[in-house]
Amino acid sequence: EIDQTGIEHGSAVAEIIHDIAPDAELVFAAYQTAAEKQAAVDWLVSLNPDIISSSTGSTFGRRDDKSFLARMVDDVVGRGILWVNSSGNTGISHYRAEFKDENGDGYHEFEPDTRYMGFVPIGGSTLSLNWNDWDAGIQDIDLYVYDTNGNEIASSTDRQMGAGSDSGEFMYYEFTDKGPYYVSFYAVNVTRPLILDFFLRDGELEYYTPEYSVNTPGDSRGALTVGAVDWESGEL
């Protein structure tokens, strides 16, 4: 029900496409879940289009061209269809670092003896933490959220128990103000070096890493993934 989503984003993107290519025939598909997206893509492919534009992306999951979404895009491109995808808007709301616990208390250190990272949310926000153990699924890290006074208000503590387990934690929280709030990452089972990727959508992080912030399926090798530069400096 494309007129019932309550979100103008898709319509706005369609307007831009129409402005650029006014004679192109446009076909629309709306979805909510990953299964619905696959069904929508299958339907679009059956119409034999030249281009599929998907200004969407997920911050949860592996981002190495092996996620379900990335493999779906690669399959579409293999059928001779150009797939255009957004890279995401998470340049200043993404944190990347190797897990570090110098004092041995189990918590990741953002700086020496600093186990908290501040953030300023914008209303309802999703928080996702991923790490590079998707094939094995045995490294286990938990995600915690605290209020301004340091009180725990939410957590994601899924167990990673082997192949098939998501090497990540995810939550949605309805923040009522801008805080600031804080996150911490606790190692339940970390036995080797791990690279952490944390995303906040929407808001800003105390420590942020623009590099490697592309959302999936923008990581698909077959996708034409579109990013942005600062209009004054040209900085990515």
N, CA and C of each residue as an Amber inpcrd file, in Angstrom:
protein
   708
   0.8630000  -1.1880000   0.0000000   0.0000000   0.0000000   0.0000000
   0.8960000   1.2330000   0.0000000   1.2820000   1.6450000  -1.1960000
   2.3300000   2.6550000  -1.2950000   1.9050000   4.0040000  -0.7150000
   0.5920000   4.2560000  -0.6370000   0.1340000   5.5300000  -0.0970000
  -0.1590000   5.4420000   1.3930000   0.1300000   4.3010000   2.0240000
  -0.1810000   4.1290000   3.4370000   1.0500000   3.9170000   4.3060000
   2.2300000   4.0640000   3.7420000   3.4320000   3.8150000   4.5390000
   3.6970000   4.9340000   5.5230000   3.1920000   6.1420000   5.2380000
   3.4690000   7.2730000   6.1160000   4.8610000   7.8370000   5.9560000
   5.6020000   7.3810000   4.9520000   6.9700000   7.8320000   4.7040000
   7.0490000   8.3970000   3.2970000   7.6190000   9.5960000   3.1520000
   7.6790000  10.2670000   1.8490000   8.9430000   9.9440000   1.0690000
   9.8560000   9.1900000   1.6950000  11.1760000   8.9850000   1.1050000
  11.1070000   8.3820000  -0.2930000  10.3490000   7.3050000  -0.4500000
  10.2610000   6.6470000  -1.7480000   9.6730000   7.5470000  -2.8170000
   8.6440000   8.3110000  -2.4430000   8.0280000   9.2370000  -3.4030000
   9.0160000  10.3190000  -3.8200000   9.7930000  10.8080000  -2.8550000
  10.7710000  11.8560000  -3.1610000  11.8410000  11.3410000  -4.1160000
  12.3170000  10.1110000  -3.8960000  13.3180000   9.5260000  -4.7930000
  12.7300000   9.3490000  -6.1920000  11.4660000   8.9120000  -6.2490000
  10.8170000   8.7350000  -7.5480000  10.6970000  10.0630000  -8.2930000
  10.4330000  11.1380000  -7.5520000  10.3510000  12.4610000  -8.1900000
  11.6920000  12.8560000  -8.7980000  12.7860000  12.5650000  -8.0800000
  14.1180000  12.8850000  -8.6040000  14.3920000  12.0910000  -9.8800000
  14.0500000  10.7940000  -9.8500000  14.2540000   9.9640000 -11.0380000
  13.4400000  10.5090000 -12.2150000  12.2020000  10.9030000 -11.9480000
  11.3580000  11.4460000 -13.0200000  11.9300000  12.7510000 -13.5720000
  12.4920000  13.5760000 -12.6810000  13.1020000  14.8310000 -13.1420000
  14.2900000  14.5660000 -14.0610000  15.0650000  13.5150000 -13.7280000
  16.2580000  13.2010000 -14.5200000  15.8880000  12.5040000 -15.8210000
  14.9130000  11.6040000 -15.7540000  14.5250000  10.8170000 -16.9360000
  13.0090000  10.8780000 -17.0930000  12.4780000  12.0210000 -17.5460000
  11.0220000  12.2050000 -17.5730000  10.2810000  11.2430000 -18.5010000
  10.9660000  10.6600000 -19.4740000  10.2920000   9.7500000 -20.3970000
  10.3700000   8.2880000 -19.9600000  11.0490000   8.0290000 -18.8500000
  11.1600000   6.6450000 -18.3880000   9.8330000   6.1750000 -17.7890000
   9.5170000   4.9190000 -18.0070000   8.3450000   4.3230000 -17.3780000
   8.7300000   3.8570000 -15.9770000   7.9900000   4.2850000 -14.9640000
   8.2900000   3.9630000 -13.5770000   7.2960000   2.9400000 -13.0390000
   7.8210000   1.9410000 -12.3440000   7.0040000   0.9360000 -11.6700000
   7.4140000   0.9470000 -10.2040000   6.4300000   0.8990000  -9.2960000
   6.7160000   1.0460000  -7.8730000   6.4190000  -0.2350000  -7.0960000
   7.2220000  -0.4910000  -6.0920000   6.9850000  -1.6250000  -5.1940000
   7.3180000  -1.1980000  -3.7750000   6.4030000  -1.4660000  -2.8490000
   6.6290000  -1.1730000  -1.4310000   6.7570000  -2.4790000  -0.6620000
   7.5140000  -2.4640000   0.4290000   7.7090000  -3.6730000   1.2280000
   8.0730000  -3.2570000   2.6490000   8.0270000  -4.2120000   3.5640000
   8.4470000  -3.9690000   4.9430000   9.5450000  -4.9510000   5.3690000
   9.2880000  -6.2380000   5.1950000  10.2220000  -7.2570000   5.6710000
  11.1850000  -7.6790000   4.5660000  12.2260000  -8.4390000   4.9530000
  13.1800000  -8.9540000   3.9660000  12.4890000  -9.9000000   2.9880000
  11.5450000 -10.7060000   3.4970000  10.8200000 -11.6250000   2.6180000
   9.9700000 -10.8530000   1.6150000   9.3330000  -9.7780000   2.0710000
   8.5350000  -8.9490000   1.1660000   9.4290000  -8.2730000   0.1320000
  10.6410000  -7.8820000   0.5420000  11.5470000  -7.2620000  -0.4200000
  11.9350000  -8.2610000  -1.5010000  12.2280000  -9.4980000  -1.1050000
  12.5630000 -10.5110000  -2.1020000  11.4050000 -10.7160000  -3.0640000
  10.1740000 -10.7610000  -2.5310000   9.0020000 -10.9280000  -3.3930000
   8.8420000  -9.7430000  -4.3350000   9.0860000  -8.5300000  -3.8190000
   8.9790000  -7.3280000  -4.6490000  10.0140000  -7.3420000  -5.7610000
  11.2370000  -7.7450000  -5.4240000  12.3050000  -7.7970000  -6.4310000
  11.9930000  -8.8620000  -7.4810000  11.4990000 -10.0030000  -7.0410000
  11.1350000 -11.0570000  -8.0030000  10.0760000 -10.5460000  -8.9850000
   9.1060000  -9.8150000  -8.4550000   8.0550000  -9.2610000  -9.3150000
   8.6090000  -8.2350000 -10.2920000   9.4760000  -7.3480000  -9.8050000
  10.0740000  -6.3410000 -10.6750000  10.9140000  -6.9990000 -11.7670000
  11.7010000  -8.0110000 -11.3990000  12.5380000  -8.6970000 -12.3780000
  11.6740000  -9.3520000 -13.4580000  10.5040000  -9.8490000 -13.0570000
   9.6240000 -10.4990000 -14.0280000   9.1240000  -9.5250000 -15.0820000
   9.1880000  -8.2160000 -14.8100000   8.7640000  -7.1920000 -15.7590000
   9.8890000  -6.7970000 -16.7160000  11.0740000  -7.3840000 -16.5250000
  12.2400000  -7.1520000 -17.3710000  12.6030000  -5.6670000 -17.4520000
  12.8680000  -5.0320000 -16.3060000  13.2290000  -3.6110000 -16.3330000
  14.6910000  -3.4090000 -16.7300000  15.0230000  -2.1650000 -17.0790000
  16.4240000  -1.8300000 -17.3470000  17.1760000  -1.5320000 -16.0480000
  16.4810000  -0.8840000 -15.1070000  17.1250000  -0.3980000 -13.8800000
  16.1820000  -0.6360000 -12.6980000  16.7550000  -1.0400000 -11.5710000
  16.0420000  -1.0380000 -10.2950000  16.7710000  -0.0730000  -9.3680000
  16.0360000   0.8970000  -8.8400000  16.6010000   1.8620000  -7.9010000
  16.0810000   1.5520000  -6.5020000  16.9930000   1.3720000  -5.5630000
  16.6140000   1.0330000  -4.1910000  17.3680000   1.9310000  -3.2320000
  16.7360000   3.0240000  -2.8380000  17.3670000   3.9580000  -1.9070000
  17.0990000   3.4860000  -0.4790000  17.6100000   2.2900000  -0.1780000
  17.3950000   1.6560000   1.1180000  18.6720000   0.9590000   1.5460000
  18.7260000   0.5770000   2.7990000  19.8840000  -0.1480000   3.2800000
  19.7080000  -0.5600000   4.7210000  20.4360000  -1.5830000   5.1200000
  20.3730000  -2.0910000   6.4780000  21.7260000  -1.9310000   7.1590000
  21.6990000  -1.5420000   8.4300000  22.9310000  -1.4270000   9.2130000
  23.2110000  -2.6890000  10.0050000  22.2910000  -3.6600000   9.9730000
  22.5050000  -4.9030000  10.7090000  22.8710000  -6.0100000   9.7360000
  23.9110000  -6.7390000  10.0770000  24.3200000  -7.8580000   9.2420000
  25.7030000  -7.6590000   8.6580000  26.1970000  -8.6960000   8.0300000
  27.5130000  -8.6320000   7.4100000  27.4610000  -7.7000000   6.2030000
  28.5700000  -7.0270000   5.9450000  28.6390000  -6.0810000   4.8360000
  29.8850000  -6.3800000   4.0110000  29.9460000  -7.6230000   3.5140000
  31.1070000  -8.0850000   2.7560000  30.6670000  -8.7620000   1.4680000
  29.5370000  -8.3160000   0.8970000  28.9870000  -8.8780000  -0.3360000
  28.4550000 -10.2970000  -0.1270000  28.2280000 -10.7030000   1.1330000
  27.7470000 -12.0520000   1.3880000  26.4210000 -12.0770000   2.1330000
  25.8570000 -10.9180000   2.4280000  24.5720000 -10.8930000   3.1130000
  23.4680000 -11.3570000   2.1650000  22.3300000 -11.7160000   2.7270000
  21.1810000 -12.1130000   1.9130000  20.8400000 -11.0260000   0.9030000
  20.8340000  -9.7650000   1.3430000  20.4610000  -8.6640000   0.4580000
  21.4930000  -8.4670000  -0.6430000  22.7830000  -8.5420000  -0.2950000
  23.8300000  -8.3460000  -1.2980000  23.7970000  -9.4520000  -2.3440000
  23.5770000 -10.6910000  -1.9160000  23.5110000 -11.7960000  -2.8740000
  22.2860000 -11.6740000  -3.7730000  21.1950000 -11.1270000  -3.2370000
  20.0040000 -10.8860000  -4.0400000  20.3070000  -9.8690000  -5.1390000
  21.0290000  -8.8050000  -4.7870000  21.3840000  -7.7910000  -5.7770000
  22.3100000  -8.3800000  -6.8350000  23.3030000  -9.1390000  -6.4110000
  24.2190000  -9.7410000  -7.3760000  23.4720000 -10.6430000  -8.3580000
  22.4490000 -11.3330000  -7.8700000  21.6500000 -12.1840000  -8.7470000
  20.8980000 -11.3550000  -9.7780000  20.3370000 -10.2210000  -9.3390000
  19.6100000  -9.3390000 -10.2590000  20.5580000  -8.7930000 -11.3300000
  21.7320000  -8.3440000 -10.8970000  22.6980000  -7.7880000 -11.8440000
  23.1360000  -8.8550000 -12.8330000  23.2430000 -10.0980000 -12.3680000
  23.6070000 -11.1980000 -13.2560000  22.5800000 -11.4440000 -14.3460000
  21.3730000 -10.9080000 -14.1730000  20.3290000 -11.0410000 -15.1870000
  20.3260000  -9.8650000 -16.1720000  21.3530000  -8.9980000 -16.0490000
  21.4910000  -7.8890000 -16.9860000  20.7300000  -6.6340000 -16.5920000
  20.3470000  -6.5160000 -15.3290000  19.6150000  -5.3440000 -14.8380000
  20.5530000  -4.4990000 -13.9850000  20.5840000  -3.2060000 -14.2220000
  21.3980000  -2.3050000 -13.4130000  20.6930000  -2.0440000 -12.0890000
  21.3890000  -2.2880000 -10.9800000  20.8430000  -2.0280000  -9.6450000
  21.5480000  -0.8080000  -9.0600000  20.7900000   0.2300000  -8.7410000
  21.3300000   1.4480000  -8.1380000  20.8990000   1.4850000  -6.6750000
  21.8600000   1.6420000  -5.7750000  21.5700000   1.5930000  -4.3400000
  22.2290000   2.7610000  -3.6180000  21.5980000   3.2170000  -2.5550000
  22.2050000   4.2570000  -1.7240000  23.2680000   3.6410000  -0.8230000
  24.2710000   4.4370000  -0.4860000  25.3170000   3.9450000   0.4150000
  24.9020000   4.0910000   1.8750000  23.8480000   4.8660000   2.1400000
  23.3980000   5.0870000   3.5090000  23.7500000   6.4760000   3.9820000
  23.1550000   6.8770000   5.0860000  23.3920000   8.2130000   5.6560000
  24.0320000   8.1020000   7.0370000  24.9860000   7.1860000   7.1670000
  25.5180000   6.8750000   8.4900000  26.9890000   7.2430000   8.6510000
  27.4650000   8.2190000   7.8740000  28.8750000   8.6110000   7.9740000
  29.2630000   9.1070000   9.3520000  28.3670000   9.8540000  10.0130000
  28.6850000  10.3850000  11.3460000  27.9310000   9.6410000  12.4440000
  27.3240000   8.5210000  12.0890000  26.6450000   7.7190000  13.1100000
  27.1040000   6.2640000  13.0440000  28.3680000   6.0860000  12.6500000
  28.9840000   4.7630000  12.5500000  30.3080000   4.7900000  13.2910000
  30.5560000   3.7370000  14.0670000  31.8120000   3.6040000  14.8080000
  32.4440000   2.2690000  14.4390000  33.7400000   2.2850000  14.1520000
  34.4610000   1.0630000  13.7740000  35.7890000   1.0070000  14.5180000
  36.0780000  -0.1210000  15.1260000  37.3440000  -0.2840000  15.8380000
  37.5590000  -1.7600000  16.1410000  38.7950000  -2.1230000  16.4140000
  39.0820000  -3.4690000  16.9110000  38.7120000  -3.5410000  18.3810000
  38.0850000  -4.6510000  18.7850000  37.7180000  -4.8030000  20.1900000
  38.9760000  -4.7070000  21.0530000  38.8900000  -3.8670000  22.1030000
  40.0500000  -3.6350000  22.9570000  39.6020000  -3.6460000  24.4180000
  40.2900000  -4.4230000  25.2390000  39.9800000  -4.5110000  26.6660000
  41.2850000  -4.6030000  27.4430000  41.9390000  -3.4690000  27.5760000
  43.2600000  -3.4450000  28.2090000  43.1960000  -3.7530000  29.7010000
  42.1310000  -3.3350000  30.3850000  42.0780000  -3.5500000  31.8370000
  41.4100000  -4.8650000  32.2300000  40.9290000  -5.6350000  31.2360000
  40.4200000  -6.9640000  31.5130000  39.0720000  -7.0450000  32.1840000
  38.2690000  -5.9740000  32.1190000  36.9510000  -6.0160000  32.7600000
  35.8540000  -6.5300000  31.8280000  36.2330000  -6.8760000  30.5860000
  35.2720000  -7.4100000  29.6380000  34.6390000  -6.3820000  28.7360000
  34.7650000  -5.0940000  29.0520000  34.1350000  -4.0460000  28.2570000
  35.1060000  -3.4750000  27.2350000  34.5930000  -3.2180000  26.0280000
  35.4030000  -2.5650000  25.0020000  35.7720000  -1.1630000  25.4550000
  37.0230000  -0.7670000  25.1910000  37.5020000   0.5610000  25.5770000
  37.5560000   1.4610000  24.3440000  36.7390000   2.5030000  24.3600000
  36.7280000   3.4720000  23.2590000  37.9760000   4.3460000  23.3080000
  38.4370000   4.6170000  24.5110000  39.7130000   5.2450000  24.7990000
  40.2500000   4.5340000  26.0360000  41.5140000   4.7620000  26.4250000
  42.0290000   4.0730000  27.6170000  41.1100000   4.2530000  28.8290000
  40.6930000   3.1380000  29.4270000  39.8220000   3.1210000  30.6040000
  38.4940000   3.8370000  30.3720000  38.0160000   3.8540000  29.1220000
  36.7300000   4.4810000  28.7840000  35.8440000   3.4430000  28.1240000
  34.8530000   2.9540000  28.8730000  34.0000000   1.8990000  28.3430000
  32.6550000   2.4200000  27.8400000  32.4520000   3.7340000  27.8590000
  31.2020000   4.3250000  27.3920000  31.4530000   5.2290000  26.1850000
  30.5100000   5.2010000  25.2420000  30.5100000   6.1490000  24.1330000
  29.1910000   6.9080000  24.1580000  29.2840000   8.2390000  24.1980000
  28.0920000   9.0620000  24.2190000  27.4470000   9.1720000  22.8480000
  26.1270000   9.3830000  22.8480000  25.4350000   9.6230000  21.5910000
  24.1930000  10.4670000  21.8460000  23.7810000  11.1600000  20.7870000
  22.5910000  12.0020000  20.8240000  21.6000000  11.4420000  19.8150000
  20.5000000  10.8330000  20.2720000  19.5380000  10.2400000  19.3480000
  18.5480000  11.2730000  18.8350000  17.8400000  10.8990000  17.7770000
  16.7610000  11.7220000  17.2370000  15.4910000  10.8790000  17.3050000
  14.7680000  10.9950000  18.4380000  13.5260000  10.2390000  18.5970000
  13.7710000   8.7480000  18.6090000  12.8610000   7.9930000  17.9900000
  13.0280000   6.5480000  17.9000000  14.2270000   6.2090000  17.0490000
  15.1460000   5.4120000  17.5930000  16.3920000   5.1110000  16.8900000
  16.6930000   3.6240000  16.9630000  17.3780000   3.1230000  15.9450000
  17.8750000   1.7580000  15.9770000  19.3610000   1.7880000  16.2970000
  19.8060000   0.7970000  17.0460000  21.2080000   0.6390000  17.3950000
  21.6160000  -0.7730000  16.9940000  22.6550000  -0.8780000  16.1960000
  23.1010000  -2.1960000  15.7510000  24.6120000  -2.3140000  15.8910000
  25.0270000  -3.4480000  16.4360000  26.4430000  -3.7660000  16.6130000
  26.7300000  -5.0500000  15.8610000  27.7150000  -5.0130000  14.9750000
  28.1140000  -6.1790000  14.1920000  29.6050000  -6.4240000  14.3830000
  30.0120000  -7.6730000  14.2220000  31.4430000  -7.9740000  14.2550000
  31.7420000  -9.1120000  13.2840000  32.9940000  -9.2430000  12.9180000
  33.3890000 -10.1140000  11.8090000  33.5770000 -11.5580000  12.2510000
  32.4260000 -12.2180000  12.5300000  32.4610000 -13.6300000  12.8840000
  31.2320000 -14.3350000  12.3300000  30.7410000 -13.8740000  11.1750000
  29.4650000 -14.3580000  10.6550000  29.5160000 -15.8010000  10.2060000
  30.6670000 -16.2920000   9.7860000  30.7400000 -17.6800000   9.3320000
  30.7690000 -18.6550000  10.5130000  31.5120000 -18.3080000  11.5550000
  31.6300000 -19.2080000  12.7080000  30.5040000 -18.9860000  13.7220000
  30.2180000 -17.7210000  14.0550000  29.1210000 -17.3980000  14.9590000
  29.3390000 -17.8060000  16.4040000  30.5910000 -17.7960000  16.8720000
  30.8620000 -18.2130000  18.2530000  31.3750000 -17.0750000  19.1290000
  31.8530000 -15.9940000  18.5330000  32.2730000 -14.8370000  19.3290000
  31.0220000 -14.0870000  19.7850000  30.9210000 -13.7900000  21.0770000
  29.6770000 -13.2970000  21.6740000  29.9150000 -11.9660000  22.3810000
  29.2150000 -10.9210000  21.9210000  29.3110000  -9.5890000  22.5240000
  27.8980000  -9.0760000  22.7770000  27.6920000  -8.4080000  23.9090000
  26.3930000  -7.8320000  24.2510000  26.4410000  -6.3110000  24.1580000
  25.2880000  -5.7200000  23.8820000  25.1440000  -4.2720000  23.6880000
  24.2720000  -3.7050000  24.8000000  24.7460000  -2.6360000  25.4550000
  24.0170000  -2.0130000  26.5530000  23.8490000  -0.5190000  26.2990000
  22.7160000   0.0290000  26.7410000  22.4120000   1.4570000  26.5990000
  22.1160000   2.0360000  27.9790000  22.6410000   3.2250000  28.2230000
  22.4970000   3.8810000  29.5230000  21.9560000   5.2940000  29.3390000
  21.2550000   5.7930000  30.3870000  20.7560000   7.1620000  30.3320000
  21.8390000   8.1350000  30.7700000  21.4740000   9.4080000  30.8810000
  22.4470000  10.4470000  31.2130000  23.1320000  10.1970000  32.5460000
  22.4180000   9.5530000  33.4770000  22.9570000   9.3010000  34.8140000
  23.6910000   7.9740000  34.9160000  23.8410000   7.2670000  33.8010000
  24.5610000   6.0100000  33.8090000  23.7280000   4.8020000  34.1890000
  22.3970000   4.9540000  34.2260000  21.5240000   3.8320000  34.5370000
  21.2280000   3.0310000  33.2680000  21.3220000   1.7080000  33.3450000
  21.0170000   0.8600000  32.1910000  19.5330000   0.9550000  31.8640000
  19.2120000   1.2480000  30.5880000  17.8120000   1.3670000  30.1820000
  17.4220000   0.3710000  29.1050000  18.3890000  -0.2480000  28.4420000
  18.0690000  -1.2190000  27.3890000  19.3110000  -2.0570000  27.1080000
  19.0780000  -3.2280000  26.5340000  20.2000000  -4.0940000  26.1800000
  19.7790000  -5.0710000  25.0980000  20.7710000  -5.5840000  24.3840000
  20.5780000  -6.6590000  23.4240000  21.6290000  -7.7020000  23.7350000
  21.1800000  -8.8950000  24.1690000  22.0980000  -9.9010000  24.6910000
  21.8660000 -11.2720000  24.0560000  21.6290000 -11.2870000  22.7480000
  21.4630000 -12.5610000  22.0600000  22.7200000 -13.4220000  22.2140000
  22.5220000 -14.7240000  22.3010000  23.6600000 -15.6320000  22.4250000
  24.1460000 -16.0510000  21.0450000  25.4400000 -16.0480000  20.8750000
  26.0550000 -16.5410000  19.6500000  26.5650000 -17.9490000  19.9330000
  25.9790000 -18.9570000  19.2660000  26.2230000 -20.3490000  19.6240000
  26.7050000 -21.1930000  18.4510000  27.2820000 -20.5430000  17.4430000
  27.8230000 -21.3220000  16.3360000  27.2560000 -20.9060000  15.0050000
  27.5840000 -21.6710000  13.9720000  27.1610000 -21.3430000  12.6090000
  25.6520000 -21.1390000  12.5620000  25.2520000 -20.0710000  11.8980000
  23.8450000 -19.7170000  11.8180000  23.4450000 -18.6310000  12.7880000
  24.2680000 -18.3870000  13.8130000  23.9960000 -17.3070000  14.7530000
  24.3890000 -15.9680000  14.1340000  23.5750000 -14.9560000  14.3590000
  23.9250000 -13.6080000  13.9020000  25.0610000 -13.0630000  14.7500000
  26.1450000 -12.6480000  14.1000000  27.2560000 -12.0320000  14.8300000
  26.9700000 -10.5430000  14.9740000  25.9110000 -10.2530000  15.7320000
  25.5010000  -8.8780000  15.9160000  24.3980000  -8.7820000  16.9470000
  24.1820000  -7.5530000  17.4170000  23.0950000  -7.2420000  18.3370000
  22.3360000  -6.0450000  17.7720000  21.0270000  -6.0470000  17.9720000
  20.1860000  -5.0110000  17.3640000  19.0550000  -4.6510000  18.3140000
  18.7110000  -3.3680000  18.3530000  17.5610000  -2.9440000  19.1390000
  16.9610000  -1.6650000  18.5660000  15.6930000  -1.4550000  18.8690000
  15.0060000  -0.1990000  18.5750000  14.5610000   0.3820000  19.9040000
  14.8090000   1.6780000  20.0960000  14.4280000   2.3220000  21.3560000
  13.8210000   3.6900000  21.0610000  12.7130000   3.9750000  21.7480000
  12.0220000   5.2580000  21.5690000  12.5690000   6.2510000  22.5950000
  13.5560000   7.0220000  22.1780000  14.1540000   8.0210000  23.0700000
  13.2440000   9.2490000  23.1440000  13.0630000   9.7790000  24.3500000
  12.1580000  10.9180000  24.5470000  12.8760000  12.2540000  24.5430000
  14.2060000  12.2330000  24.5970000  14.9770000  13.4740000  24.5460000
  16.3350000  13.1530000  23.9410000  17.1960000  14.1510000  23.8900000
  18.5010000  13.9800000  23.2620000  19.5870000  13.5730000  24.2470000
  19.2040000  13.3450000  25.4820000  20.1710000  12.8220000  26.4550000
  21.2140000  13.8210000  26.9030000  22.5000000  13.5220000  26.7510000
  23.0630000  12.4210000  25.9630000  22.8870000  11.0540000  26.6290000
  22.9360000  10.0110000  25.8010000  22.9030000   8.6410000  26.2570000
  24.2650000   7.9970000  25.9750000  24.4110000   6.7610000  26.4450000
  25.7070000   6.0920000  26.3140000  25.4990000   4.6260000  25.9320000
  26.4890000   4.0620000  25.2240000  26.4860000   2.6380000  24.9090000
  27.7820000   2.0140000  25.4050000  27.7200000   0.7200000  25.6710000
  28.9240000  -0.0480000  25.9650000  28.7850000  -1.4250000  25.3330000
  29.9220000  -2.0600000  25.0640000  29.9690000  -3.3850000  24.4480000
  30.6930000  -4.3280000  25.4050000  30.0130000  -5.4100000  25.7920000
  30.5920000  -6.3430000  26.7650000  30.8860000  -7.6870000  26.1080000
  32.1030000  -8.1850000  26.3090000  32.5310000  -9.4550000  25.7180000
  32.0830000 -10.6170000  26.5930000  31.1050000 -11.3720000  26.1160000
  30.7150000 -12.6120000  26.7810000  31.7020000 -13.7170000  26.4300000
  32.0970000 -13.7440000  25.1580000  33.0870000 -14.7240000  24.7020000
  33.8350000 -14.1390000  23.5120000  35.0270000 -13.6270000  23.7480000
  35.8910000 -13.1010000  22.6890000  37.2430000 -13.7710000  22.8250000
  37.5850000 -14.5730000  21.8290000  38.8150000 -15.3580000  21.9100000
  39.8150000 -15.0060000  20.8170000  39.4810000 -14.0340000  19.9770000
  40.3980000 -13.6260000  18.9160000  40.1230000 -12.1670000  18.5800000
  41.0200000 -11.5060000  17.8550000  40.7750000 -10.1040000  17.4780000
  39.5020000  -9.9710000  16.6560000  38.6870000  -8.9690000  16.9850000
  37.4360000  -8.7270000  16.2810000  37.3380000  -7.2580000  15.8740000
  36.7410000  -7.0140000  14.7090000  36.4450000  -5.6620000  14.2610000
  34.9690000  -5.3780000  14.5470000  34.7090000  -4.3130000  15.2860000
  33.3500000  -3.9270000  15.6420000  32.8490000  -2.8440000  14.7030000
  31.5930000  -2.9660000  14.2870000  30.9130000  -1.9210000  13.5320000
  29.6100000  -1.6130000  14.2570000  29.5020000  -0.3840000  14.7710000
  28.2950000   0.0270000  15.4850000  27.6300000   1.1580000  14.7130000
  26.2960000   1.0570000  14.5610000  25.5260000   2.0720000  13.8540000
  24.4030000   2.5940000  14.7480000  24.2040000   3.9130000  14.7050000
  23.0600000   4.5490000  15.3410000  22.2310000   5.2050000  14.2490000
  20.9690000   4.8670000  14.2040000  20.0690000   5.4890000  13.2390000
  18.7890000   5.8480000  13.9720000  18.5320000   7.0920000  14.2690000
  19.1950000   8.2810000  13.7500000  19.8160000   9.0470000  14.9290000
  20.8750000   9.8080000  14.6520000  21.5200000  10.5820000  15.6820000
  22.9940000  10.7610000  15.3850000  23.7520000  11.1800000  16.4100000
  25.1750000  11.4360000  16.2540000  25.9460000  10.7500000  17.3730000
  27.1580000  10.2840000  17.0430000  28.0020000   9.5750000  17.9850000
  29.1560000  10.4400000  18.4670000  29.6140000  10.1590000  19.6840000
  30.7840000  10.8510000  20.2280000  32.0290000  10.5190000  19.4150000
  32.2070000   9.2620000  19.0910000  33.3200000   8.8150000  18.2530000
  32.7130000   8.2180000  16.9850000  33.0670000   8.7510000  15.8270000
  32.4640000   8.2040000  14.6150000  33.5240000   7.9350000  13.5510000
  33.1810000   6.9930000  12.6710000  34.0910000   6.5270000  11.6360000
  33.3500000   6.5070000  10.3080000  33.5470000   7.5120000   9.4430000
  32.8600000   7.5030000   8.1450000  33.2510000   6.3080000   7.2780000
  34.5220000   5.8620000   7.3710000  34.9700000   4.7360000   6.5600000
  34.1920000   3.4730000   6.9270000  33.9060000   2.6600000   5.9350000
  33.2220000   1.3680000   6.1140000  31.7940000   1.5230000   6.6350000
  31.1830000   2.6740000   6.3820000  29.8220000   2.8940000   6.8820000
  28.7470000   2.5590000   5.8490000  29.1340000   1.9800000   4.7130000
  28.1590000   1.6360000   3.6820000  27.1910000   0.5820000   4.2130000
  25.9080000   0.8130000   4.0110000  24.8790000  -0.1380000   4.4350000
  24.7320000  -1.2440000   3.3950000  24.2470000  -2.4010000   3.8250000
  23.9580000  -3.4800000   2.8790000  22.5410000  -3.3110000   2.3260000
  22.2940000  -3.4820000   1.0110000  23.1410000  -4.1440000   0.0170000
  24.0250000  -3.2040000  -0.7950000  24.3270000  -2.0180000  -0.2590000
  25.2530000  -1.1560000  -0.9760000  26.6320000  -1.7700000  -1.1050000
  26.9110000  -2.7950000  -0.2670000  28.1960000  -3.4820000  -0.3350000
  28.2490000  -4.5140000  -1.4540000  27.1250000  -4.7490000  -2.1160000
  27.1030000  -5.7170000  -3.2120000  28.0910000  -5.3190000  -4.3030000
  28.8450000  -6.2780000  -4.7930000  29.8190000  -5.9860000  -5.8520000
  29.1310000  -5.5940000  -7.1500000  27.8910000  -6.0370000  -7.3230000
  27.1910000  -5.7320000  -8.5590000  26.4410000  -4.4180000  -8.5500000
  26.2400000  -3.8300000  -7.3760000  25.4320000  -2.6150000  -7.2790000
  26.2080000  -1.3780000  -7.7100000  25.4930000  -0.4130000  -8.2860000
  26.0240000   0.9310000  -8.4760000  25.6050000   1.7100000  -7.2330000
  26.5240000   1.8380000  -6.2880000  26.2010000   2.4200000  -4.9870000
  26.5750000   3.8920000  -4.9630000  25.6230000   4.7230000  -4.5730000
  25.7540000   6.1800000  -4.6620000  26.0430000   6.7680000  -3.2870000
  27.1180000   7.5220000  -3.1940000  27.4500000   8.2330000  -1.9620000
  27.2960000   9.7230000  -2.1570000  27.8670000  10.4990000  -1.2530000
  27.7430000  11.9480000  -1.3290000  29.0260000  12.6190000  -0.8530000
  29.2500000  13.8160000  -1.3420000  30.3690000  14.6280000  -0.8840000
  29.8380000  15.9390000  -0.3370000  30.6250000  16.5400000   0.5540000
  30.2550000  17.8470000   1.0900000  30.2880000  18.8800000  -0.0240000
  29.2310000  19.6670000  -0.1260000  29.1230000  20.5840000  -1.2700000
  30.1550000  21.6980000  -1.2350000  30.7190000  21.9920000  -0.0350000
  31.7330000  23.0530000   0.0430000  33.1350000  22.5150000  -0.1270000
  33.4500000  21.4070000   0.5610000  34.8270000  20.9160000   0.5800000
  35.0940000  19.7950000  -0.4120000  34.0410000  19.1030000  -0.8680000
  34.2350000  17.9420000  -1.7080000  34.6390000  16.7150000  -0.9550000
  34.6610000  16.7870000   0.3990000  35.0380000  15.6530000   1.2240000
  33.9710000  14.5750000   1.1870000  34.3760000  13.2990000   1.0500000
  33.4470000  12.1840000   1.0040000  32.6770000  12.0830000   2.3120000
